[in-house]
């Protein structure tokens, strides 16, 4: 009989207390100043999933948005391109046409984003259609209600079905919506279950509720990734999203990953930042002049 997610969680120690997490954040905050430099800002630029998930998005706006991303390598040939553009599933094919031969990946939110409050059949169909239309990566949200009600096996089972639906070639990022989970223990458990279910990344937030990404949640999630890797040998990435706007913010999350997971995690294959305004702020910091490219 297959071991349940709840039983698998028992193999892991408890989360750090809120006081312990706060102490770690304070320590890392002090270290982050060393990473407020051009090379780190460039690394953060390369880690960005450029995001357009607005109510007013349209084929025209998404085409223009992705087109700017595609032209970035021409306009700024000395800087790294963003890791991906992130769009609604309806616009995956539009983004793909605008990106053309660019190496920028296409990320689609799916599976009932941003609330996950729909039928499992709808979630499965939506992720499958996103991939069929050209998505390289898919971001889905856990069922927060199930997590808070202790329905851990049900929540994990849904994620495993979506993982199977996507297939092994598509990157799966699972959003734990840390601002709704609140406690370190719940955030840790949700992150671990997501990884057990096959997530390639665990991600802080949808950006649709407050609080979104916080350094405290990032510390808890990166610690869970570290412990999961120690037990399984599988590397899972971390993505901060929601409210990451300034070069200082980016350097702080970079430092959290560096301190808890190590420098080998500091590549776009394992570290992402979901953002829109951040890209312009990083460009401004790197170039030393006001830039509003995106």
N, C-alpha and C positions, 0 to 999 in steps of 0.2 A: 504493500500500500504506500502511495506517495506521501511523503511528509508534508504536513500543512505549513503554510507560511508562518503561522503563529508558533508552531513547534520549532521551525528553523530559527526564529528570532531568539528563542531561549538559549541558543549557542553563543549569542553576543551579549556582552556586558551592557549595563545600563548607560544611559546618556549622562553626560556631565550635568551638574546642577546649573541653574540659572546664574548663580554667583560664580561658578567655575568658568562658565562660558563668557561671562562679562569680563573676568580677569584675563582670559585668553585674547579677547577682542582688544582690550586695553593694551596688552603687551604687543600684539601685532600692529595695532595703530601706531605705536611708537616706532616700530621697525619700517613702516610703510614709507616714511620720508626718503629712505634710501632708493626707493623705486619710483620716485617722482622725477623721472629723467626721460630723455627722448627715446632711448632704446626700449624701455619698458612701454612707453606710450605706443611705439610702433608695434610691439608684440600684442598689445591690447587691441589696436586697430585691426590686426590680422585675425583676432579672435571674435570680432563682432558678427552677430547675425543681424544685419540691417532689417529693421522691422517696420512693416506697414500693415497695421491691423485696425484701421479706423472704420467707423460706421459709414463714412462717405467714400470709401475706396471704390474705384471703378476700373474697368478695363483700361481706360485712358490713364488714370493716375498711377496704376500699378505698372503699366508699360513705361511711363516716364520715369518712375522710381527705379525700376530695374535697369532701364537704359542708362541712367546716371551711374549706377553701380558698375555697369559694363564698361563705361567710358573712363572710369577712374584710373585704370592702368595706363591710359593714354595721357590723361591730364596730370597725373602724379606718378610718373614711371619709377621714381625713386622710393616709393612707399609701397607697403604690402596691401594687397586687395583685402576686402572683408571676406570672412569665411563663407557667408551665405546671405541671401535675401530671404526673409520670412514673410509669407503672405497667407491670406485665406485660401482654403482648398480650391475655391471657385476660380482663383486667378493663377494657379500653378502653371498652366500652359501659357498664359499671357506673359508671366515672368520669364519662362523658358525661351520664348520667342525673342524677348527684349535682350536677354543675356547672350543669346547667340552662342559663339564659340568660347565665351568667357569660361574660366575655370571656377567661377563662383558657384557654389552649390545652391540648390533651391530647397528651402525649408517650408513645409506647410504645417500649420496648426490643423488638428483634426480630432476626431473622436468626441465630438460634442463640445469643443472648446468654446468659451472659457469655463463653463460650469460642469461639464461632463454629465449633465442631467438629460440624458436621452437613452433610447433603447440600445442594448448591446448590438443588435443587428444594424442599427444606424451607424454606430461607432465603427463597426467592422467595415461596412460599405464605404464610409467616408475615408478611412485610411487607405483602403484598397484603391479607391478612385483617385486619391491624391497621388499615389505612387504610379498608377496607370497614366496619369497626365504628366508625369515627369518629376515628381518630388524625389529628391535624394535623401532627405531627412524629414522626419515627422515628429512634431511636438504634441503630446497628449497630456491631459490632466487626470490625476487620480480622482476617484469619487471621494471628495472630502467628507461628505455625510457618512459614507460607509466607514471611513477611517475613524471618525470621531465616535461612531456607534460601536466600534470594536469589531466590525465586519471585515476583518483583515484578510481572511481567506477569499471572501467574495471579491474584494477590491483587487487583490493580487491575481486572482483568476481571470478577471477582465483584462488586466494588463497583459497577462500571458497570451490570451486570445488575440489581442491586438498585435503583439510581437509576432505571433505565428502568421497572422494575416499579412503583415508587412514583408515577411521573408527576411533572410539573413543579410541581404545586401543593403537594406535601407537602415539608416541610423535612426534609432528610437530615443527621443528625449522625453522623459517623464517629469511633469511638473507636479511638485508636491503641494503647491500653494501654501507655503510655510506661514504666511501671515494669518491664515485661517486655523492652522494647527496649533500655533502659539507655543506649546511647551517643548523644551528640548527633546524629551522622550518621544513625543508623538512625531516630531519632525524626523528624529532618528529612525523610528520604526517605519514610517512611510518611505523614507529613502532606502532603507534596507530591503523592504518588500519590493519596491520598484526594481532594484538591482536583481533580486532573486527571480523576478518575473521576466528579466531579459533586457532591462533598460541599458542603453549604451551611454547615456548621460542622465543625471538627475538635475533638475532645474528648480530654482527657487519659486518662481511666481509666474502668473499670467500677466501681471502688470495691470489687471483689471480691478483689483481690490487693494485696500490699504490695511496694514503695511504690506509693501511688496518685498523686494530683496532687502535683507538686512545683514550686516556683518555677523550678527549672532547666529542667524539661520545658516549662513555660509560656513561658519566654524563647525556647527553640528553636522551639517551635511558632508563636509569634507572629511570630518572624523569618521563618519559612517562609511564613506568610500574607502578610506585607509583601512578600516577594520575588515571590510568586505574583501578587499584585495589581499589582506594578510591571510584570510581563511581560504580563499578560492583561487588566488593568482590572477584573477581577471581584473583588468584596469577599466574603470568606469569614469567617464568624464563628469565635470561639474560646470553648470551654466548658471550665472547670475543674471536675472532679468527683472525689470520693473524698478524704475527710479534710479538706475545707474546712469548718471548724466555727466559728471565732470571727470577731468583727467585724474583728480585726486581720488574720486570714487573708484575708478578703474584700477589705479595703483594699489588701493587697499585690497580689492578682491584678488588681484594678482598676488599680493603678498600673503593673503590667507592661504591660497592654493600652494604657493611656494613653501610656506612654513609647515603646513600640515601634510601635504602630499608629496612635496619635493619638486625640484626643477624639471624632472621628466614629464610632469603633468602640464607644463607651461607651453603647450603647442595647441594649435586649433583642433587637433585630433582629440584633445582631452580637456580643453578649457575654452569656454565660450562666454560671451556677454551679449545678451539680447538688448538691443538699444536702437534708438533713432537719433535723439539729440546728441548722444555721446560721440558719434563719429565726427561731427563738426567741431565739438569741443576738443577732441584729441588732435584733429588736424590743426586747429588754432594753436594748441600748445606745442605741437611739433614744429610748425612752420614759423611760430612767433609773430603771427599776424592773424587778424580776424578772417575766418573762412566759413562760409555757409554753403558748402557744396551740395549737401543733401537736403 
